[in-house]
């Protein structure tokens, strides 16, 4: 089963490591943590974080999640029929198998991940 991914700032990731879990604002605002597959993460990255250079891509082992995971539609501008994984609870640090910098290109946009990313 391929890992899922989540975008956050390096500061948010450090705080999560201290707390043992990541609780982004979306957990209170939307009721879930927004996750993506590696193949689709560039879509929310460009929509929400264009130009930011402080992002970390958390690679998540979905078998280590303790809250429900549901696959649901994103926003109307996403490709037809595309669904995103939503975690209905905090993201445990123990579920994160690696964290890598996620930087935009020179134009400020994020390219789709390659299989080696």
N, C-alpha and C positions, 0 to 999 in steps of 0.2 A: 504494500500500500504506500503510495507516494506521500511524502510529507506535505503538509499544508504550510502556508506562510502568513505572516502578519507584519505589517509595517508600524513602526513607532520610532520616536526619536531615541538617540543614544541615551539621553537623560532619563527618559521614561523607562528604558530597559534597565539602567542602573538602579533606579528606584524599585522596579519589579524584583530584581535580584535580592535587594535588601528585604523586601516584604514577603518574598516567596511566591508571589502571584502578580500578574499584570491586570490592572483594572482601568482600562481606558475610559474616557468620558462616554463613549458609546454604550458602555454597559449600563450606565444610569439613564442616558438619553434615549437609547433604542431598545434596551433590555438584552443586548448581546454584544459580543466582541466580533468585529468584522474580520474574517479570514478570507484567504484566496488560495487558489491553486497557483503553482509557479507560472503556469501558462497565462493566467489572467491578471496577475498582480499589477502589471503595468497600467491597467485601466483605472483602478482607483488611485494609483500613485499619480497619474497625470491629472486626474480630476481634482484631487485633494492636496497634493504635495508638490506640484510642478516647481522646479527650481530649488527645492530644499536639498541641502547637502549634509544634513545631520541625521539622516534616516538609517535605521538598522532593519534588516530583513530577518525576522525570527523564523526559523525552520522548525516545524512542529510535528511531533510524532502523535498522530491522532489517537493511537491506542492508549496514550497516557493522559487523555483528557478525562476529567471527572464530571463535567457538566454536559447536558445534551448538545449535540451537534445537528443542525438542520441545514439542508440545502434549499436556498430560497432565492428568488429573483433579486437582482441588484437594482439599478436605476433604469428608466426607460431608454436611455441612450446606449446601454450595453447591448451587445449582439443579441438578436432574437433567440429566446430559449435558454440563454445563459443563466446559470444559477451559481450562487456563491455560498460557501460554508459559513454559517453563523454559529458561534459558541454561546450558549445561553448560561453563562456563568463566567467567573474570572479565568484567565489563562494561567495555569500553574507553571511556574518556572521549570519544574521537573519535566514538563512536556516539551520544552524547547531543547532540541538536539544540537542546534548551532545558531549563531547570530553572525550575520555578515553585513558589512556596509552596503548600502544601496544608494548609488549616486546617479543623478541625471546626466544626460549628455550635455554637450556645449550649448545646445538650444534650450536647456532647462527641462526637457522632456525625458521620460523614462521609456526605454525600449523594452520589448518583450524579452523575458529571460530566455537564455539558450539552455540546452540540456546540460551544459557543463557548469551552469551557475548554481 
